[in-house]
Amino acid sequence: MEADSEVEPTDHRSTAPRFRMSRQQTLTLISMASVNFSSMICYSILGPFFPTEALKKGASQTVVGFIFGSYAVCNLFGSLVMGRYIVQIGAKFMLIAGLFVSSGCTILFGLLDRVPAGPVFITLCFVVRSIDAVGFAAAMTSTFAMTAKIFPDNVATVLGSLEIFTGLGLIMGPPVGGWFYQSFGYEVPFLLLGCLLLVMVPFNVYVLPSIEADPSKESFFRLLSHAKILLICYMIFTLSAGLGFLDATLSLFAIKTFDLSNGYVGLIMLGLSLPYCLASPLMGIFTDKYPATRILLMVAGGLITAVSFCLLGPAPFFHVPSQLWLLVVMLGLIGFSLGMTAIPTFPEIITCAYENGFQEGLSTLGMVSGLFGAVWSLGMFYGPVVGGLITQHLSFQWAAAVQGALAFLGAVLLALYALCKRQQQQQSHEEEGRLTDEHTPLLNG
């Protein structure tokens, strides 16, 4: 399994993954699913109990936001570096090394309750989470690039199917983490799930194919020079900012407002993850079958996200008291709209890159994967940090409303761009028609 030709789809590659796949494609799909599931369950266990534990160790809510945010910053830079040099490093080696680093950091993070409270605990949280972020960036960047390489005509369908396992990781992480924390204490959730991630390393060494490719001279700056890609990146930013904000603030808000335990907070987070898990494969299949609807889905998803965040608290200008049922319903809408918006973004950026002269192959796919991961991480930094600051100085309700405003702005800007582009195309067609009409009589004469 050394060359691209060995992982290139056969004559059936234009069909969705539910049709017959080669043995190599099937094994790769299983591998990617295991990476998504194990990585996301390790990532998501912090939400229900870590903010509470960190407060006991002397960290303020703002510092908790910075701890979540540091993960995103290192993930951002890691994604850019890994995406740019994926060909030189090797996609398979990058993924396996990233899994190994993440597993070790997850286990180490579970031992931090043994260190003294205050600056020592806070510093080690920053260090371990930052290293973990680089490993996660390596694993996910290579996962996206290899998936797009092996399933080039079904990117959204395959990614949507894989997001089932991402959703399962997000679904199981909070309740499993909350339950283990309540039953066995702080260490056990991290130790168990870190070992699960470690088991994925030898499995993927055996299963994953090796992909060779030539490095490209293209840059991220040229990729970002196109307005459409910039707007899509902003949409990705608003989504991850909202999720990062919820990771850092939702559990404390639910515990304080509704007097819930950490275990019940984990169950509430199911309202976010389960709809996303169900919506993603449907959106993937639909957007692969009807690529022209990708922008429309992004706009609609952004508007739903905006309304849902404003009603999550709800926002003070609605003059509606906080209610648990409303919180759960709005989390469900956010999860569904996340699937609508996020799944079309990756294949749309790839399509735009190829239309603007980027070379088809692993190098471009790695750059797109790195860009996606970097923008996602930027939002994951902004969300906890700025959301935590607004929550601390104003309220959770106002912070959620700000996240809704960001999503609304992205949806409006993307819709305006699509309308302007459509008008330009119509004018171009009309001009071509007029030129044809003017020249036809002369040609006939």
Secondary structure as GFF3:
##gff-version 3
##sequence-region A 1 445
A	DSSP	alpha_helix	4	7	.	.	.	ID=ss1
A	DSSP	alpha_helix	23	44	.	.	.	ID=ss2
A	DSSP	alpha_helix	46	56	.	.	.	ID=ss3
A	DSSP	alpha_helix	61	84	.	.	.	ID=ss4
A	DSSP	alpha_helix	86	89	.	.	.	ID=ss5
A	DSSP	alpha_helix	91	109	.	.	.	ID=ss6
A	DSSP	three_ten_helix	112	114	.	.	.	ID=ss7
A	DSSP	alpha_helix	119	150	.	.	.	ID=ss8
A	DSSP	alpha_helix	155	184	.	.	.	ID=ss9
A	DSSP	alpha_helix	187	207	.	.	.	ID=ss10
A	DSSP	alpha_helix	220	223	.	.	.	ID=ss11
A	DSSP	alpha_helix	227	258	.	.	.	ID=ss12
A	DSSP	alpha_helix	262	268	.	.	.	ID=ss13
A	DSSP	alpha_helix	270	289	.	.	.	ID=ss14
A	DSSP	three_ten_helix	291	293	.	.	.	ID=ss15
A	DSSP	alpha_helix	294	312	.	.	.	ID=ss16
A	DSSP	three_ten_helix	316	318	.	.	.	ID=ss17
A	DSSP	alpha_helix	324	355	.	.	.	ID=ss18
A	DSSP	alpha_helix	362	393	.	.	.	ID=ss19
A	DSSP	alpha_helix	396	444	.	.	.	ID=ss20
###
